[in-house]
Amino acid sequence: MKTKTLVIVFFMLAGLFMTTAANAKLRVFACEPEWAALATELGGKHIKAFSATHGKQDPHYIQARPSLIAKLRNADLLICTGADLEIGWLPVLLRKAGNARIQPGQPGYFMATAFVPLLDKPQQLDRSAGDIHAAGNPHIQTDPRRLATVAKVLNQRLQQLDPKNAADYQQSYTEFAEKWQQAIDKWTARAQPLKGKNIITHHKSWVYLEDWLGLHEIATLEPKPGIPPTASHLGQLLSVAKQQPVLAIIYAAYQNPKSARWLSEKTGIPAVELPFTVGGNKQATDLFSLYDTTIDALLKAQVINPQKDAQP
Ligand SMILES: [Zn+2]
């Protein structure tokens, strides 16, 4: 009798365990909101995504807080931008979390920039001068074509990590990829009036957006990537901006708008805040609305500041 009870209890526990395992979600720790959003598009009900940063935070610099270490300790998959964007905080988190599944080289370690061609690879690097993008420009999420490539690889990775739900991941990916391509075609068509226009940006955050839409970045408010704007540099920009037509001065939602507004007041060129990532403004609630609202803001600048095409 006693044995029988034990056997029953054993099977009940085993059943409970198996149910839990079957329903267990893949825990995704994303460094930035765009990767949590992409994982959610592709993983749906099978994943639980968490983003270490939000749209109003500078992803170059965040605190390696204990709550983040705890989250990373339990993660099955780490998705970050890579290319040194998180170099100031991710290595500390990885070390303190002590989670073997998400260390470099493991299937649970996914750096998006590893799968797309990068721009701005420096010929010569001077870190002492504050240059923070040694591996090339990491801000790939401003180009939806590159995001499409990342989605393709991430789909494979999700299937590898969670093979029992592979068919669901594949279906989500196929649907997403089709919808995403249609959206890219729509955005590209809408953005045609922006082609060839000059812009000034706060940080080199938009080189992939420029590459996609054919915008010309003629200057940045930062004298070097990662070095805050200085009075003398802004003074130089004033004369640069007066010499040629400029559509807009662009800054990301998390950046201090002071320098962009100063130059805007002096030149009459609109200062335009772009969301940069999901959650960067109220409208950018997912990846699709992120690009919708980015194109909207640039076209609005084009309407209030109509430009002749930049000289070829
Ligand atoms: Zn940067």
Residues whose N, C-alpha, C, O or C-beta is under 5 A from the ligand:
A	BS01	ZN	K204
